Structure formats: structure tokens, C-alpha cells
Amino acid sequence: MSAVRRLVVEADGGSRGNPGPAGYGAVVIDAATGETLAEAAEYIGVATNNVAEYRGLIAGLTAAKALFPDAGDALEVHVRMDSKLVVEQMSGRWKIKHPDMKPLAARAAAILPPSSVTYEWIPRAQNKHADRLANEAMDAGRDGRQWEPSASTAELDAPARTPLPDRGPPGDAAAGAAKARAALAAARGAADTGTLFEVNTGASEEPEPTDVTAAPQVGWAAAPDLGAPATFVLLRHGETLLTPEKRFSGSGGTDPELSAVGRDQAARAAVHFAALGTVQEIVSSPLRRCRETAAAVADRLGLDVRIEDGLRETDFGAWEGLTFGEVRERYGDDLTTWLADPETAPTGGGESFAEVAERVAAARDRLTARYAGRTVLAVTHVTPIKTLVRLALEAPAKAMFRMELSAASISTVAYYGDGNASVRLLNDTSHLRQRE
């Protein structure tokens, strides 16, 4: 009876723009020793995060099979990824609805017998090796070249690995090195042209260089050199009891919780983002309604929530809890001035729109620097979202009154390293009409 060969595959993929310039990385590890046996990475042109993550999985499984092509059922592969979407879909717990994902999932499932592969979600911090490979591939594509194994520093930045508990004799990674190298070359040619693998065979010589024949993309197909964007997915919190009555509800009032309707909206948003699989980080206003909305999504995605005070709602002063009509009746002159002048604060020492814009812009700058190249869900309020959209469009302050933002609506703005911004979505509520 053949000895059981146990491997771990860690894979990741990313897109700088989603869709945008994309790449993947994958590493094959000896489960018993934690030794790196093979690496794979590739720049794949313009694609989404999900496509890149699936491509990373396919490359990792292909590399694992190539190491021991004749192992059959004696090969066990444990896949670890920080993509909740891919892990849940490949484990059969989530349906695959997107037409672009179905062929990729089928392709991944056909590489090895399903009974030989298990899946585990891990935090991004534990997937640094594959993440770094994916970023190296995207960097190479940006510069018009292919990823080179010899130039990679991904393993140097990876966390130390703890071998998995032994469930059988490990395979000999050094045995059959030539056969493994040949199998990798064949898999590369049959699967994705241009993918480069590095195999650690335990031998003293360096792997022979791989010829790269693919020409870099040019013209409209080339990756735009705009830096790595931070994409803000702006989610307005779900309803509170004040929302349907359109009462002023800022940071100086009672800090209401979500209503039953608001909790349902937050749950629907969580389902939506889990299906997309694009959110990598979550930040939230400190106010309760946002924290509750963010927690619903975070629990579904397995992510932590970082509180950002700059995303809190305007302090509406004496107007807190009042309707627009009530403010007009009690503070008519103040309201008229406020509507005409962004430097004017609400009655009773609230914040002006100019003050809010300064605070929100500072938060934007902090977050774009921290999350360059990442997709961030920012759970916040009407005024901060409208402000971010207005600033991205370089629109005047009065544009704030020309936007509609429903409870639990989604808007999206991408920020590039050169200072450019791109508004991609405004007030989308389609996810609230979908059934789980």
C-alpha cells in the first residue's frame, strides 16, 4: 500500500481595482515539516478578486498534483485560503451563482479526487506567503514583465508554519525531483501559459530558468499605472426607529440602535457581501447603528471591525431628533442659512458641513494610505458618504442636497495613489430585494 502523501496548499489572489490588474499566488507545503515544496504566481491581466483567487487555487492544486502525479488516492491536500467565498463554495456549503465562477470551480474540482482535498478559511495574516506572491505577480505585470521565482521574497515574509498533526507517513519531496519538474512543465503548458512554478527538490542545484514567451500587454489592454487603489465600499447603516420619519439623527443625539427592519437590512447586506467575496477589511463609524450593521457583515465574513471616528455622522446640535418640518418651524432662519452656507452649523453648536468635510477628508486620507490595494467596507452615515462622493467628483458643497441615500444602500469610490478618485456606484439597494 502506498504511503499517504500529505500536502498543504495556501493560495490567494488579488485585483487592484476589482476588476483591475490582477494576479495570484500559491504555495505547496509539506504538511509534516512545513517546508515549501513549490510556488506559483502569475499576472493575469484585468480580472476580479474572485477570479484571481480561484486561479490561485487552481495553480496550487495543479502544482501539488505535479509533485506526486502517480499518488492517486494516496495524496491528501489541505487547502488554506483567506477567501471565505472560495472556501465555502469549494466545500459545497455555498451555491455558486456567478457564471464566471462556475467554470473555475469545476476546473479546480477536477484536478484531484474531491475526497482527497479539504478546505479551511484562515485570516489574511496567516496567508502572507501566497498574498505576497500574488502582489509580486501584480507588480511584475504593472512593470510589463513576468514574475520570476528567483526574485521572489515571499517566503521570507511568511509566518513560521506549524506542521499539521500527522495522519500517516509523509511523502518524500526530494524523491522523483526530475519527474516532478517535468510534470510541472507539462501542467504549465496545459493549464495557463505563462505561469511560473518554482519547485524545492532538496537538491543543491538551482532550478533551470523558464523561458517566457508571452509579450507584455500594451495599449488599452495594458495595466494602467495609477498605483494601487483603495476601494471604499460605502454602506449606510440600516434603519433605526428615527429613519422612516426622516428625523435628524447625528452624533449629538441619542445614538439609537437598529430597528427590526434595520437588523434585517444588515443581514441582507451581509449575505450580499459574502456572495461577492470582495471585501477584505471593514471599518465603521463609532455610532451604535453603524457598529451593529458592520458586526452583521463581519460575522458573516469572518473579519474584524476597525472603528474610525472620522466616519461619524454630523452633530446636528439642537436639531437632533426633529423632522425637517419641525426644524423649519422652530429654527427657520437658522435652517435657511444652513442650507445656503456650508460654513454654518446647526442651531446649538452642531457641526457645519465644512467641518464635517475636513474631518471626513482626513479619515479618507488615513484609510487610503492604510488600505492601498485593498477593498474596504466602510459602514457610515448619510453625510460622510455624500461628502466622500462629492469630494471625489470635486463637486460644490450644494451637491450634498442633490443625492439620495437610502438606509443600508451601497456606494463605491476607488482612490488611486496619484490622487485620482473614481465614483463607481451610488445608492444601490438591489441587495435588499434579494432573498437569502
Phi, psi and omega in degrees: 000133183291144177293142178287128178256119186247123181235157172243134174247123171249128185223154179202161176210158181209159178222127180270077182143325174049075001280157180181189177305125190228158177199168179224165174215148178210148179223139177253130188234141172290120184294334184276327186247342185080006181286138174285124181257328181203150175233150175218141177202151179198140168276127188245016179081208182276123180201175177269167174303315183298316179299315181297321180293319177295322178295324176296318177299313180300316180296319180295315178294322177297317179294322179296316179295323182294331179294323182225070188295338183256010185287330180061228181289351180278001178257122176245128183237126177252115183266132177236124180219154176265010174267106178299322181300308183296316181298313182291321180291316181289336176278352178085009182270336177243142176287150176260107185260328186286130183297334179285337183275330186301310179294327179292318178295320179296321179295319178294319183292337184273351185290317180229158176302134182307326181291346182268352187240131173239159186232145179216132172277136177230152175297155182303326181298338179266002182241033187293327182298306181294322179299317179294321177299316180298318179291324175298319179295318179293322176298318179297315179298322178299325182270006178075029179224174177264154176296135180247121179304323184293338182263359185286140173240017186300316184293332180294330182265357183283147177291155177298138183259140174264125178303146177288154176304138185287128175241014180162170182296132178288157176282160178270105186292332183280332182292140178068035184299316181297321180295319179295318180297319179294320179295321178298317180298319179294318179296322179297317181290324183280333185264269187241107180301132178101347177289135181248133178244145171240125182249126175269105185263353184087353179279164185278334183282154177282148176300144179294142181295147179263134178289135177248115183252346182289129179280147178295150180290146181227171176065217183294337181280347182286153178291127179292137182270069182251010185082181182267113184283149166261122182259118179263115171266109189265109181254117173288143181300162176289173183296148165247179177295340180277337188297310183298334180271002178054047178270147175299123181221095184247212182266000181251011183256219188272356182053064185291155175273171176292144172280178176300320177296317180297322178294323177294320178297319178297320179296320179293323176297320179298316177299317181300311183289329176295321179292323179290317180070023185257339184286128181248336181218155177228129173235157185213150166301152179285350184287149192302317183297327177283318180299322179292319178295315180297322181296323179298318179288317182299319179297323181288324184267349182073033181246161174269161178246127175259130180275130178238107185297331181295347181266007180291161181286164175302145169276112184269013174057229182290350181275351183305131177084354181264154172280167178300319180296321179293322177294319178299321182289320187268325187228049188304312182295317180298319180295317180299317179294319180299319180293333184264339189227112181293348178275351183271133179266156174300163179303139172088022173086029175282194181259140171280161176297329178295318178294319179296318180299321178295316179295315182293320179297322178295319177295318177304314182295321177297315185288321179294326177290321183286326189243033177304130179082002183247159173256118188245127172272118179250111181267115188210208192236179182302305186296313178300321180294312178299324180294316179297318178294315180300314180295322179297325180274354186056040181270157179290165183299328182293347176295341178302327183272006180249013180241143175248131178228109180281161176300137179062022177280160183242131171230157184220134175226133177252138182241128182257160184295339181270006178098350179285152177226151182225116175278122188247343183200147178215125171057044177278126178237015184298330181293338181282347180259357181270150179261140182291000000 
